[in-house]
Amino acid sequence: MTVVVYMYVCRGCKRGPRRSVTGYKRRVRSEYNVDQLVALTTEFNKCQYLTEERRTQLANSLSLTESQVKIWFQNRRAKMKKKRRGYYDIASRA
């Protein structure tokens, strides 16, 4: 089995916190280091849905919150769904 790691690590905004159209501060995007991405991707390749117990274990072992792990899995499932529909193929041609 081959593990594919996508290196999308956010470096943060250099100009300080951004404000939305309404003037409220935006939440800073979560940063994942390489080890966290490898562990999350490996776990996702095993099973696309986590139990509450496994999510807690994974969050503790990676020093992330349970919400970060949950959202990462939700986003990865959405990405796979788009990929199956051919969204990325069409977008790359445009």
Secondary structure, 3 states (H helix, E strand, C coil): CCCCCCCCCCCCCCCCCCECCCCCECCCCCCCCHHHHHHHHHHHHHCCCCCHHHHHHHHHHHCCCHHHHHHHHHHHHHHHHHHHCCHHHHHHHC
